[in-house]
Amino acid sequence: MSPQGHCAVYVGENEKKRFVVPISYLSKPLFQELLTQSEEQFGFDHPMGGLTIPCKEDVFVDITSRLRS
């Protein structure tokens, strides 16, 4: 279960890793690009049962670190 105000996402190209991010990220343009990639690849049928983002883990970490600052 994610803390209030956060959501879990699964990130990775092959093996997926679970990250918990603030819901506020969902409205940020950088994060919305990731969501668009996710929609293009999975539509609304996410294999992990949660939001799955098809990008490299290090790219995701870089993006979220930029969103934090």
mmCIF file of the N, C-alpha and C atoms, coordinates in Angstrom:
data_MODEL
# 
_entry.id   MODEL 
# 
loop_
_atom_site.group_PDB 
_atom_site.id 
_atom_site.type_symbol 
_atom_site.label_atom_id 
_atom_site.label_alt_id 
_atom_site.label_comp_id 
_atom_site.label_asym_id 
_atom_site.label_entity_id 
_atom_site.label_seq_id 
_atom_site.pdbx_PDB_ins_code 
_atom_site.Cartn_x 
_atom_site.Cartn_y 
_atom_site.Cartn_z 
_atom_site.occupancy 
_atom_site.B_iso_or_equiv 
_atom_site.pdbx_formal_charge 
_atom_site.auth_seq_id 
_atom_site.auth_comp_id 
_atom_site.auth_asym_id 
_atom_site.auth_atom_id 
_atom_site.pdbx_PDB_model_num 
ATOM 1   N N  . MET A 1 1  ? 0.841  -1.183 0.000   1.00 0.00 ? 1  MET A N  1 
ATOM 2   C CA . MET A 1 1  ? 0.000  0.000  0.000   1.00 0.00 ? 1  MET A CA 1 
ATOM 3   C C  . MET A 1 1  ? 0.886  1.246  0.000   1.00 0.00 ? 1  MET A C  1 
ATOM 4   N N  . SER A 1 2  ? 0.521  2.232  -0.780  1.00 0.00 ? 2  SER A N  1 
ATOM 5   C CA . SER A 1 2  ? 1.287  3.464  -0.892  1.00 0.00 ? 2  SER A CA 1 
ATOM 6   C C  . SER A 1 2  ? 0.814  4.474  0.147   1.00 0.00 ? 2  SER A C  1 
ATOM 7   N N  . PRO A 1 3  ? 1.740  5.336  0.603   1.00 0.00 ? 3  PRO A N  1 
ATOM 8   C CA . PRO A 1 3  ? 1.323  6.387  1.533   1.00 0.00 ? 3  PRO A CA 1 
ATOM 9   C C  . PRO A 1 3  ? 0.312  7.320  0.877   1.00 0.00 ? 3  PRO A C  1 
ATOM 10  N N  . GLN A 1 4  ? -0.487 7.965  1.687   1.00 0.00 ? 4  GLN A N  1 
ATOM 11  C CA . GLN A 1 4  ? -1.486 8.897  1.162   1.00 0.00 ? 4  GLN A CA 1 
ATOM 12  C C  . GLN A 1 4  ? -0.798 9.973  0.332   1.00 0.00 ? 4  GLN A C  1 
ATOM 13  N N  . GLY A 1 5  ? -1.393 10.288 -0.817  1.00 0.00 ? 5  GLY A N  1 
ATOM 14  C CA . GLY A 1 5  ? -0.826 11.306 -1.707  1.00 0.00 ? 5  GLY A CA 1 
ATOM 15  C C  . GLY A 1 5  ? 0.235  10.754 -2.637  1.00 0.00 ? 5  GLY A C  1 
ATOM 16  N N  . HIS A 1 6  ? 0.404  9.442  -2.667  1.00 0.00 ? 6  HIS A N  1 
ATOM 17  C CA . HIS A 1 6  ? 1.396  8.790  -3.509  1.00 0.00 ? 6  HIS A CA 1 
ATOM 18  C C  . HIS A 1 6  ? 0.736  7.656  -4.291  1.00 0.00 ? 6  HIS A C  1 
ATOM 19  N N  . CYS A 1 7  ? 1.404  7.227  -5.359  1.00 0.00 ? 7  CYS A N  1 
ATOM 20  C CA . CYS A 1 7  ? 0.919  6.061  -6.100  1.00 0.00 ? 7  CYS A CA 1 
ATOM 21  C C  . CYS A 1 7  ? 2.112  5.203  -6.484  1.00 0.00 ? 7  CYS A C  1 
ATOM 22  N N  . ALA A 1 8  ? 1.858  3.934  -6.663  1.00 0.00 ? 8  ALA A N  1 
ATOM 23  C CA . ALA A 1 8  ? 2.913  3.006  -7.065  1.00 0.00 ? 8  ALA A CA 1 
ATOM 24  C C  . ALA A 1 8  ? 2.932  2.896  -8.586  1.00 0.00 ? 8  ALA A C  1 
ATOM 25  N N  . VAL A 1 9  ? 4.138  2.850  -9.129  1.00 0.00 ? 9  VAL A N  1 
ATOM 26  C CA . VAL A 1 9  ? 4.319  2.608  -10.555 1.00 0.00 ? 9  VAL A CA 1 
ATOM 27  C C  . VAL A 1 9  ? 5.382  1.527  -10.710 1.00 0.00 ? 9  VAL A C  1 
ATOM 28  N N  . TYR A 1 10 ? 5.291  0.788  -11.791 1.00 0.00 ? 10 TYR A N  1 
ATOM 29  C CA . TYR A 1 10 ? 6.272  -0.246 -12.093 1.00 0.00 ? 10 TYR A CA 1 
ATOM 30  C C  . TYR A 1 10 ? 7.083  0.211  -13.288 1.00 0.00 ? 10 TYR A C  1 
ATOM 31  N N  . VAL A 1 11 ? 8.405  0.162  -13.154 1.00 0.00 ? 11 VAL A N  1 
ATOM 32  C CA . VAL A 1 11 ? 9.292  0.738  -14.155 1.00 0.00 ? 11 VAL A CA 1 
ATOM 33  C C  . VAL A 1 11 ? 10.301 -0.313 -14.617 1.00 0.00 ? 11 VAL A C  1 
ATOM 34  N N  . GLY A 1 12 ? 10.565 -0.309 -15.905 1.00 0.00 ? 12 GLY A N  1 
ATOM 35  C CA . GLY A 1 12 ? 11.591 -1.188 -16.454 1.00 0.00 ? 12 GLY A CA 1 
ATOM 36  C C  . GLY A 1 12 ? 11.187 -1.689 -17.814 1.00 0.00 ? 12 GLY A C  1 
ATOM 37  N N  . GLU A 1 13 ? 12.190 -2.144 -18.556 1.00 0.00 ? 13 GLU A N  1 
ATOM 38  C CA . GLU A 1 13 ? 11.915 -2.659 -19.890 1.00 0.00 ? 13 GLU A CA 1 
ATOM 39  C C  . GLU A 1 13 ? 11.633 -4.153 -19.841 1.00 0.00 ? 13 GLU A C  1 
ATOM 40  N N  . ASN A 1 14 ? 12.395 -4.895 -19.059 1.00 0.00 ? 14 ASN A N  1 
ATOM 41  C CA . ASN A 1 14 ? 12.167 -6.334 -18.929 1.00 0.00 ? 14 ASN A CA 1 
ATOM 42  C C  . ASN A 1 14 ? 11.655 -6.641 -17.525 1.00 0.00 ? 14 ASN A C  1 
ATOM 43  N N  . GLU A 1 15 ? 12.544 -6.574 -16.555 1.00 0.00 ? 15 GLU A N  1 
ATOM 44  C CA . GLU A 1 15 ? 12.143 -6.801 -15.178 1.00 0.00 ? 15 GLU A CA 1 
ATOM 45  C C  . GLU A 1 15 ? 11.648 -5.481 -14.597 1.00 0.00 ? 15 GLU A C  1 
ATOM 46  N N  . LYS A 1 16 ? 10.500 -5.504 -13.963 1.00 0.00 ? 16 LYS A N  1 
ATOM 47  C CA . LYS A 1 16 ? 9.880  -4.279 -13.460 1.00 0.00 ? 16 LYS A CA 1 
ATOM 48  C C  . LYS A 1 16 ? 10.213 -4.076 -11.977 1.00 0.00 ? 16 LYS A C  1 
ATOM 49  N N  . LYS A 1 17 ? 10.494 -2.821 -11.610 1.00 0.00 ? 17 LYS A N  1 
ATOM 50  C CA . LYS A 1 17 ? 10.759 -2.458 -10.224 1.00 0.00 ? 17 LYS A CA 1 
ATOM 51  C C  . LYS A 1 17 ? 9.663  -1.497 -9.778  1.00 0.00 ? 17 LYS A C  1 
ATOM 52  N N  . ARG A 1 18 ? 9.208  -1.666 -8.543  1.00 0.00 ? 18 ARG A N  1 
ATOM 53  C CA . ARG A 1 18 ? 8.121  -0.834 -8.006  1.00 0.00 ? 18 ARG A CA 1 
ATOM 54  C C  . ARG A 1 18 ? 8.704  0.437  -7.383  1.00 0.00 ? 18 ARG A C  1 
ATOM 55  N N  . PHE A 1 19 ? 8.141  1.573  -7.761  1.00 0.00 ? 19 PHE A N  1 
ATOM 56  C CA . PHE A 1 19 ? 8.490  2.871  -7.186  1.00 0.00 ? 19 PHE A CA 1 
ATOM 57  C C  . PHE A 1 19 ? 7.212  3.508  -6.656  1.00 0.00 ? 19 PHE A C  1 
ATOM 58  N N  . VAL A 1 20 ? 7.346  4.278  -5.595  1.00 0.00 ? 20 VAL A N  1 
ATOM 59  C CA . VAL A 1 20 ? 6.217  5.038  -5.055  1.00 0.00 ? 20 VAL A CA 1 
ATOM 60  C C  . VAL A 1 20 ? 6.529  6.512  -5.273  1.00 0.00 ? 20 VAL A C  1 
ATOM 61  N N  . VAL A 1 21 ? 5.652  7.195  -6.003  1.00 0.00 ? 21 VAL A N  1 
ATOM 62  C CA . VAL A 1 21 ? 5.887  8.597  -6.353  1.00 0.00 ? 21 VAL A CA 1 
ATOM 63  C C  . VAL A 1 21 ? 4.710  9.458  -5.890  1.00 0.00 ? 21 VAL A C  1 
ATOM 64  N N  . PRO A 1 22 ? 4.978  10.732 -5.617  1.00 0.00 ? 22 PRO A N  1 
ATOM 65  C CA . PRO A 1 22 ? 3.882  11.636 -5.257  1.00 0.00 ? 22 PRO A CA 1 
ATOM 66  C C  . PRO A 1 22 ? 2.893  11.785 -6.408  1.00 0.00 ? 22 PRO A C  1 
ATOM 67  N N  . ILE A 1 23 ? 1.627  11.848 -6.087  1.00 0.00 ? 23 ILE A N  1 
ATOM 68  C CA . ILE A 1 23 ? 0.590  12.034 -7.109  1.00 0.00 ? 23 ILE A CA 1 
ATOM 69  C C  . ILE A 1 23 ? 0.812  13.335 -7.874  1.00 0.00 ? 23 ILE A C  1 
ATOM 70  N N  . SER A 1 24 ? 1.422  14.323 -7.237  1.00 0.00 ? 24 SER A N  1 
ATOM 71  C CA . SER A 1 24 ? 1.675  15.609 -7.909  1.00 0.00 ? 24 SER A CA 1 
ATOM 72  C C  . SER A 1 24 ? 2.528  15.438 -9.162  1.00 0.00 ? 24 SER A C  1 
ATOM 73  N N  . TYR A 1 25 ? 3.342  14.371 -9.250  1.00 0.00 ? 25 TYR A N  1 
ATOM 74  C CA . TYR A 1 25 ? 4.160  14.133 -10.440 1.00 0.00 ? 25 TYR A CA 1 
ATOM 75  C C  . TYR A 1 25 ? 3.298  13.902 -11.675 1.00 0.00 ? 25 TYR A C  1 
ATOM 76  N N  . LEU A 1 26 ? 2.098  13.387 -11.482 1.00 0.00 ? 26 LEU A N  1 
ATOM 77  C CA . LEU A 1 26 ? 1.243  13.032 -12.616 1.00 0.00 ? 26 LEU A CA 1 
ATOM 78  C C  . LEU A 1 26 ? 0.902  14.229 -13.502 1.00 0.00 ? 26 LEU A C  1 
ATOM 79  N N  . SER A 1 27 ? 0.958  15.429 -12.941 1.00 0.00 ? 27 SER A N  1 
ATOM 80  C CA . SER A 1 27 ? 0.617  16.619 -13.723 1.00 0.00 ? 27 SER A CA 1 
ATOM 81  C C  . SER A 1 27 ? 1.841  17.306 -14.334 1.00 0.00 ? 27 SER A C  1 
ATOM 82  N N  . LYS A 1 28 ? 3.032  16.805 -14.050 1.00 0.00 ? 28 LYS A N  1 
ATOM 83  C CA . LYS A 1 28 ? 4.261  17.418 -14.570 1.00 0.00 ? 28 LYS A CA 1 
ATOM 84  C C  . LYS A 1 28 ? 4.520  16.962 -16.003 1.00 0.00 ? 28 LYS A C  1 
ATOM 85  N N  . PRO A 1 29 ? 4.905  17.895 -16.902 1.00 0.00 ? 29 PRO A N  1 
ATOM 86  C CA . PRO A 1 29 ? 5.130  17.539 -18.311 1.00 0.00 ? 29 PRO A CA 1 
ATOM 87  C C  . PRO A 1 29 ? 6.113  16.385 -18.512 1.00 0.00 ? 29 PRO A C  1 
ATOM 88  N N  . LEU A 1 30 ? 7.214  16.357 -17.762 1.00 0.00 ? 30 LEU A N  1 
ATOM 89  C CA . LEU A 1 30 ? 8.179  15.264 -17.917 1.00 0.00 ? 30 LEU A CA 1 
ATOM 90  C C  . LEU A 1 30 ? 7.544  13.912 -17.595 1.00 0.00 ? 30 LEU A C  1 
ATOM 91  N N  . PHE A 1 31 ? 6.762  13.860 -16.534 1.00 0.00 ? 31 PHE A N  1 
ATOM 92  C CA . PHE A 1 31 ? 6.121  12.611 -16.131 1.00 0.00 ? 31 PHE A CA 1 
ATOM 93  C C  . PHE A 1 31 ? 5.005  12.257 -17.106 1.00 0.00 ? 31 PHE A C  1 
ATOM 94  N N  . GLN A 1 32 ? 4.329  13.268 -17.639 1.00 0.00 ? 32 GLN A N  1 
ATOM 95  C CA . GLN A 1 32 ? 3.267  13.004 -18.603 1.00 0.00 ? 32 GLN A CA 1 
ATOM 96  C C  . GLN A 1 32 ? 3.807  12.356 -19.872 1.00 0.00 ? 32 GLN A C  1 
ATOM 97  N N  . GLU A 1 33 ? 5.056  12.673 -20.236 1.00 0.00 ? 33 GLU A N  1 
ATOM 98  C CA . GLU A 1 33 ? 5.680  12.004 -21.384 1.00 0.00 ? 33 GLU A CA 1 
ATOM 99  C C  . GLU A 1 33 ? 5.800  10.507 -21.113 1.00 0.00 ? 33 GLU A C  1 
ATOM 100 N N  . LEU A 1 34 ? 6.174  10.155 -19.879 1.00 0.00 ? 34 LEU A N  1 
ATOM 101 C CA . LEU A 1 34 ? 6.266  8.740  -19.510 1.00 0.00 ? 34 LEU A CA 1 
ATOM 102 C C  . LEU A 1 34 ? 4.892  8.078  -19.560 1.00 0.00 ? 34 LEU A C  1 
ATOM 103 N N  . LEU A 1 35 ? 3.878  8.801  -19.112 1.00 0.00 ? 35 LEU A N  1 
ATOM 104 C CA . LEU A 1 35 ? 2.519  8.258  -19.137 1.00 0.00 ? 35 LEU A CA 1 
ATOM 105 C C  . LEU A 1 35 ? 2.045  8.033  -20.570 1.00 0.00 ? 35 LEU A C  1 
ATOM 106 N N  . THR A 1 36 ? 2.433  8.919  -21.472 1.00 0.00 ? 36 THR A N  1 
ATOM 107 C CA . THR A 1 36 ? 2.074  8.763  -22.886 1.00 0.00 ? 36 THR A CA 1 
ATOM 108 C C  . THR A 1 36 ? 2.732  7.510  -23.460 1.00 0.00 ? 36 THR A C  1 
ATOM 109 N N  . GLN A 1 37 ? 4.010  7.283  -23.114 1.00 0.00 ? 37 GLN A N  1 
ATOM 110 C CA . GLN A 1 37 ? 4.697  6.071  -23.561 1.00 0.00 ? 37 GLN A CA 1 
ATOM 111 C C  . GLN A 1 37 ? 3.985  4.829  -23.032 1.00 0.00 ? 37 GLN A C  1 
ATOM 112 N N  . SER A 1 38 ? 3.565  4.901  -21.786 1.00 0.00 ? 38 SER A N  1 
ATOM 113 C CA . SER A 1 38 ? 2.868  3.780  -21.160 1.00 0.00 ? 38 SER A CA 1 
ATOM 114 C C  . SER A 1 38 ? 1.553  3.494  -21.872 1.00 0.00 ? 38 SER A C  1 
ATOM 115 N N  . GLU A 1 39 ? 0.814  4.548  -22.180 1.00 0.00 ? 39 GLU A N  1 
ATOM 116 C CA . GLU A 1 39 ? -0.474 4.394  -22.872 1.00 0.00 ? 39 GLU A CA 1 
ATOM 117 C C  . GLU A 1 39 ? -0.269 3.789  -24.260 1.00 0.00 ? 39 GLU A C  1 
ATOM 118 N N  . GLU A 1 40 ? 0.781  4.264  -24.975 1.00 0.00 ? 40 GLU A N  1 
ATOM 119 C CA . GLU A 1 40 ? 1.042  3.754  -26.317 1.00 0.00 ? 40 GLU A CA 1 
ATOM 120 C C  . GLU A 1 40 ? 1.392  2.268  -26.296 1.00 0.00 ? 40 GLU A C  1 
ATOM 121 N N  . GLN A 1 41 ? 2.130  1.842  -25.269 1.00 0.00 ? 41 GLN A N  1 
ATOM 122 C CA . GLN A 1 41 ? 2.555  0.442  -25.223 1.00 0.00 ? 41 GLN A CA 1 
ATOM 123 C C  . GLN A 1 41 ? 1.497  -0.479 -24.630 1.00 0.00 ? 41 GLN A C  1 
ATOM 124 N N  . PHE A 1 42 ? 0.833  -0.029 -23.557 1.00 0.00 ? 42 PHE A N  1 
ATOM 125 C CA . PHE A 1 42 ? -0.065 -0.920 -22.828 1.00 0.00 ? 42 PHE A CA 1 
ATOM 126 C C  . PHE A 1 42 ? -1.543 -0.560 -22.933 1.00 0.00 ? 42 PHE A C  1 
ATOM 127 N N  . GLY A 1 43 ? -1.866 0.638  -23.406 1.00 0.00 ? 43 GLY A N  1 
ATOM 128 C CA . GLY A 1 43 ? -3.250 1.083  -23.357 1.00 0.00 ? 43 GLY A CA 1 
ATOM 129 C C  . GLY A 1 43 ? -3.661 1.152  -21.897 1.00 0.00 ? 43 GLY A C  1 
ATOM 130 N N  . PHE A 1 44 ? -4.775 0.539  -21.558 1.00 0.00 ? 44 PHE A N  1 
ATOM 131 C CA . PHE A 1 44 ? -5.201 0.536  -20.158 1.00 0.00 ? 44 PHE A CA 1 
ATOM 132 C C  . PHE A 1 44 ? -5.095 -0.852 -19.548 1.00 0.00 ? 44 PHE A C  1 
ATOM 133 N N  . ASP A 1 45 ? -4.363 -1.750 -20.221 1.00 0.00 ? 45 ASP A N  1 
ATOM 134 C CA . ASP A 1 45 ? -4.184 -3.118 -19.751 1.00 0.00 ? 45 ASP A CA 1 
ATOM 135 C C  . ASP A 1 45 ? -2.741 -3.281 -19.276 1.00 0.00 ? 45 ASP A C  1 
ATOM 136 N N  . HIS A 1 46 ? -2.493 -2.928 -18.024 1.00 0.00 ? 46 HIS A N  1 
ATOM 137 C CA . HIS A 1 46 ? -1.137 -2.969 -17.486 1.00 0.00 ? 46 HIS A CA 1 
ATOM 138 C C  . HIS A 1 46 ? -0.847 -4.342 -16.894 1.00 0.00 ? 46 HIS A C  1 
ATOM 139 N N  . PRO A 1 47 ? 0.230  -4.984 -17.352 1.00 0.00 ? 47 PRO A N  1 
ATOM 140 C CA . PRO A 1 47 ? 0.518  -6.368 -16.974 1.00 0.00 ? 47 PRO A CA 1 
ATOM 141 C C  . PRO A 1 47 ? 0.809  -6.574 -15.487 1.00 0.00 ? 47 PRO A C  1 
ATOM 142 N N  . MET A 1 48 ? 1.265  -5.558 -14.803 1.00 0.00 ? 48 MET A N  1 
ATOM 143 C CA . MET A 1 48 ? 1.632  -5.714 -13.390 1.00 0.00 ? 48 MET A CA 1 
ATOM 144 C C  . MET A 1 48 ? 0.438  -5.467 -12.472 1.00 0.00 ? 48 MET A C  1 
ATOM 145 N N  . GLY A 1 49 ? -0.696 -5.072 -13.023 1.00 0.00 ? 49 GLY A N  1 
ATOM 146 C CA . GLY A 1 49 ? -1.853 -4.773 -12.199 1.00 0.00 ? 49 GLY A CA 1 
ATOM 147 C C  . GLY A 1 49 ? -1.827 -3.350 -11.679 1.00 0.00 ? 49 GLY A C  1 
ATOM 148 N N  . GLY A 1 50 ? -0.802 -2.617 -12.011 1.00 0.00 ? 50 GLY A N  1 
ATOM 149 C CA . GLY A 1 50 ? -0.663 -1.208 -11.644 1.00 0.00 ? 50 GLY A CA 1 
ATOM 150 C C  . GLY A 1 50 ? -0.073 -0.474 -12.831 1.00 0.00 ? 50 GLY A C  1 
ATOM 151 N N  . LEU A 1 51 ? 0.109  0.800  -12.689 1.00 0.00 ? 51 LEU A N  1 
ATOM 152 C CA . LEU A 1 51 ? 0.657  1.613  -13.768 1.00 0.00 ? 51 LEU A CA 1 
ATOM 153 C C  . LEU A 1 51 ? 2.070  1.154  -14.086 1.00 0.00 ? 51 LEU A C  1 
ATOM 154 N N  . THR A 1 52 ? 2.296  0.755  -15.322 1.00 0.00 ? 52 THR A N  1 
ATOM 155 C CA . THR A 1 52 ? 3.600  0.261  -15.768 1.00 0.00 ? 52 THR A CA 1 
ATOM 156 C C  . THR A 1 52 ? 4.193  1.240  -16.764 1.00 0.00 ? 52 THR A C  1 
ATOM 157 N N  . ILE A 1 53 ? 5.430  1.670  -16.508 1.00 0.00 ? 53 ILE A N  1 
ATOM 158 C CA . ILE A 1 53 ? 6.092  2.643  -17.372 1.00 0.00 ? 53 ILE A CA 1 
ATOM 159 C C  . ILE A 1 53 ? 7.259  1.948  -18.066 1.00 0.00 ? 53 ILE A C  1 
ATOM 160 N N  . PRO A 1 54 ? 7.206  1.872  -19.399 1.00 0.00 ? 54 PRO A N  1 
ATOM 161 C CA . PRO A 1 54 ? 8.212  1.131  -20.153 1.00 0.00 ? 54 PRO A CA 1 
ATOM 162 C C  . PRO A 1 54 ? 9.452  1.969  -20.476 1.00 0.00 ? 54 PRO A C  1 
ATOM 163 N N  . CYS A 1 55 ? 10.257 2.252  -19.472 1.00 0.00 ? 55 CYS A N  1 
ATOM 164 C CA . CYS A 1 55 ? 11.513 2.955  -19.722 1.00 0.00 ? 55 CYS A CA 1 
ATOM 165 C C  . CYS A 1 55 ? 12.576 2.359  -18.810 1.00 0.00 ? 55 CYS A C  1 
ATOM 166 N N  . LYS A 1 56 ? 13.819 2.668  -19.093 1.00 0.00 ? 56 LYS A N  1 
ATOM 167 C CA . LYS A 1 56 ? 14.911 2.159  -18.275 1.00 0.00 ? 56 LYS A CA 1 
ATOM 168 C C  . LYS A 1 56 ? 14.816 2.762  -16.874 1.00 0.00 ? 56 LYS A C  1 
ATOM 169 N N  . GLU A 1 57 ? 15.172 1.942  -15.900 1.00 0.00 ? 57 GLU A N  1 
ATOM 170 C CA . GLU A 1 57 ? 15.089 2.368  -14.500 1.00 0.00 ? 57 GLU A CA 1 
ATOM 171 C C  . GLU A 1 57 ? 15.936 3.622  -14.241 1.00 0.00 ? 57 GLU A C  1 
ATOM 172 N N  . ASP A 1 58 ? 17.149 3.684  -14.799 1.00 0.00 ? 58 ASP A N  1 
ATOM 173 C CA . ASP A 1 58 ? 18.012 4.841  -14.557 1.00 0.00 ? 58 ASP A CA 1 
ATOM 174 C C  . ASP A 1 58 ? 17.425 6.118  -15.164 1.00 0.00 ? 58 ASP A C  1 
ATOM 175 N N  . VAL A 1 59 ? 16.733 6.003  -16.286 1.00 0.00 ? 59 VAL A N  1 
ATOM 176 C CA . VAL A 1 59 ? 16.073 7.170  -16.900 1.00 0.00 ? 59 VAL A CA 1 
ATOM 177 C C  . VAL A 1 59 ? 14.949 7.657  -15.979 1.00 0.00 ? 59 VAL A C  1 
ATOM 178 N N  . PHE A 1 60 ? 14.166 6.717  -15.448 1.00 0.00 ? 60 PHE A N  1 
ATOM 179 C CA . PHE A 1 60 ? 13.073 7.069  -14.537 1.00 0.00 ? 60 PHE A CA 1 
ATOM 180 C C  . PHE A 1 60 ? 13.612 7.756  -13.285 1.00 0.00 ? 60 PHE A C  1 
ATOM 181 N N  . VAL A 1 61 ? 14.682 7.220  -12.714 1.00 0.00 ? 61 VAL A N  1 
ATOM 182 C CA . VAL A 1 61 ? 15.280 7.812  -11.514 1.00 0.00 ? 61 VAL A CA 1 
ATOM 183 C C  . VAL A 1 61 ? 15.776 9.227  -11.817 1.00 0.00 ? 61 VAL A C  1 
ATOM 184 N N  . ASP A 1 62 ? 16.375 9.420  -12.977 1.00 0.00 ? 62 ASP A N  1 
ATOM 185 C CA . ASP A 1 62 ? 16.853 10.742 -13.380 1.00 0.00 ? 62 ASP A CA 1 
ATOM 186 C C  . ASP A 1 62 ? 15.686 11.725 -13.490 1.00 0.00 ? 62 ASP A C  1 
ATOM 187 N N  . ILE A 1 63 ? 14.609 11.298 -14.129 1.00 0.00 ? 63 ILE A N  1 
ATOM 188 C CA . ILE A 1 63 ? 13.437 12.167 -14.299 1.00 0.00 ? 63 ILE A CA 1 
ATOM 189 C C  . ILE A 1 63 ? 12.831 12.533 -12.946 1.00 0.00 ? 63 ILE A C  1 
ATOM 190 N N  . THR A 1 64 ? 12.655 11.538 -12.079 1.00 0.00 ? 64 THR A N  1 
ATOM 191 C CA . THR A 1 64 ? 12.037 11.838 -10.780 1.00 0.00 ? 64 THR A CA 1 
ATOM 192 C C  . THR A 1 64 ? 12.944 12.696 -9.905  1.00 0.00 ? 64 THR A C  1 
ATOM 193 N N  . SER A 1 65 ? 14.255 12.560 -10.055 1.00 0.00 ? 65 SER A N  1 
ATOM 194 C CA . SER A 1 65 ? 15.142 13.421 -9.276  1.00 0.00 ? 65 SER A CA 1 
ATOM 195 C C  . SER A 1 65 ? 15.052 14.867 -9.758  1.00 0.00 ? 65 SER A C  1 
ATOM 196 N N  . ARG A 1 66 ? 14.837 15.055 -11.058 1.00 0.00 ? 66 ARG A N  1 
ATOM 197 C CA . ARG A 1 66 ? 14.644 16.420 -11.584 1.00 0.00 ? 66 ARG A CA 1 
ATOM 198 C C  . ARG A 1 66 ? 13.310 16.999 -11.110 1.00 0.00 ? 66 ARG A C  1 
ATOM 199 N N  . LEU A 1 67 ? 12.287 16.150 -10.976 1.00 0.00 ? 67 LEU A N  1 
ATOM 200 C CA . LEU A 1 67 ? 10.987 16.626 -10.518 1.00 0.00 ? 67 LEU A CA 1 
ATOM 201 C C  . LEU A 1 67 ? 11.024 17.030 -9.054  1.00 0.00 ? 67 LEU A C  1 
ATOM 202 N N  . ARG A 1 68 ? 11.898 16.384 -8.277  1.00 0.00 ? 68 ARG A N  1 
ATOM 203 C CA . ARG A 1 68 ? 12.009 16.703 -6.841  1.00 0.00 ? 68 ARG A CA 1 
ATOM 204 C C  . ARG A 1 68 ? 12.618 18.082 -6.620  1.00 0.00 ? 68 ARG A C  1 
ATOM 205 N N  . SER A 1 69 ? 13.489 18.513 -7.518  1.00 0.00 ? 69 SER A N  1 
ATOM 206 C CA . SER A 1 69 ? 14.178 19.786 -7.286  1.00 0.00 ? 69 SER A CA 1 
ATOM 207 C C  . SER A 1 69 ? 13.437 20.982 -7.827  1.00 0.00 ? 69 SER A C  1 
# 
